[in-house]
Structures are given as C-alpha cells and as structure tokens.
Amino acid sequence: MASITLPLGARVYVSVQDDWWDTIAMRVYGMQRGNEHLMYRLIEANYPLRDISHFPAGVAVQVPEVNVATEIPLVPWKVSLLEPQS
C-alpha cells in the first residue's frame, strides 16, 4: 500500500472499513448535496493513494482546505451564497 508524508499541522482523516473517496469527501466537507464532487481535491492531495477506491480501515488521508459555499434558502426566485470566513 502506498504511503504519504503529511505536513506538520495538516488536517487528516483516518479511513474506516469500506470508505470510498466520495464518502470521505462527504464526511470531511459536510453532508450537503454536491460535496461528494470534492473528492478530486482529496485525490490530488493524496496522489500516492489514487489507486485505492475501496479503503481498508486505518489509512491516513490528508484533507486540503476547500471553501465550501453554503446556500441560504430564500424565496423561490432568489438564491444567496455565503462563503465561510477564513
């Protein structure tokens, strides 16, 4: 199995049995619709792990920072987007 060197202070997710890239993305970036598409950011940050699709337990996955937009429900004809403050 490939291993990666994590930078000091990096955010890390440790996989559980039967994780997939998209489920990890949903767990670390929130359960909002569309966050599973952020799995490409996880794969880019963990390139040596790219060949794993079905994770065993205990694999350390580096989690890059991503600005996730939050949608605020308004009247049906308007939508507002907020980005979290850094």
C-alpha positions in Angstrom: 0.0 0.0 0.0 1.2 3.5 -0.8 2.1 5.9 1.9 2.2 9.7 2.0 4.2 12.1 4.1 1.9 14.6 5.9 3.0 18.1 6.5 3.0 19.3 10.1 -0.4 20.6 11.1 -2.2 19.0 8.2 -5.8 18.0 8.7 -6.1 14.2 8.5 -9.0 11.8 8.1 -8.4 8.2 9.1 -10.4 5.8 6.9 -12.9 3.3 8.3 -13.5 0.0 6.6 -15.5 0.3 3.3 -14.8 4.1 2.8 -14.7 5.4 -0.8 -13.3 8.8 -2.0 -16.8 10.3 -2.3 -17.9 9.2 1.2 -14.7 10.6 2.7 -15.4 13.9 0.9 -18.9 14.0 2.3 -17.7 13.3 5.8 -14.9 15.9 5.9 -16.6 18.7 3.8 -20.1 18.2 5.1 -23.2 16.2 4.0 -24.5 18.9 1.6 -25.5 17.8 -1.9 -22.6 18.2 -4.2 -19.8 17.9 -1.7 -19.1 14.4 -3.0 -17.7 16.0 -6.1 -14.9 17.5 -4.0 -13.3 14.0 -3.9 -11.0 15.1 -6.7 -9.4 17.6 -4.2 -8.7 14.7 -1.9 -7.2 12.6 -4.7 -4.9 15.5 -5.8 -3.7 15.9 -2.2 -3.2 12.2 -1.7 -1.8 11.2 -5.2 0.1 8.1 -3.9 -3.3 6.7 -2.7 -5.1 7.3 -6.0 -5.2 3.6 -6.9 -7.3 2.9 -3.8 -11.0 3.1 -4.4 -12.3 0.9 -1.6 -10.5 1.9 1.6 -9.5 -0.5 4.3 -9.5 0.8 7.9 -6.7 3.0 9.2 -5.5 4.8 6.0 -4.5 8.4 6.8 -5.9 10.8 4.2 -4.7 14.4 4.1 -7.7 16.8 3.9 -6.9 20.0 1.9 -8.8 23.2 2.8 -11.7 24.0 0.5 -14.1 26.9 0.6 -17.5 25.2 0.6 -20.3 27.6 -0.4 -23.4 27.5 1.8 -26.7 28.0 0.2 -29.3 30.0 2.2 -32.9 29.3 1.2 -34.8 32.4 0.3 -38.0 33.0 -1.7 -38.1 30.6 -4.6 -36.9 33.1 -7.2 -33.8 34.2 -5.3 -30.7 32.4 -4.0 -27.8 33.8 -1.9 -24.4 32.2 -1.5 -22.2 32.7 1.5 -18.6 31.5 1.8 -17.1 30.7 5.2 -14.8 33.3 6.7 -11.1 32.2 6.8 
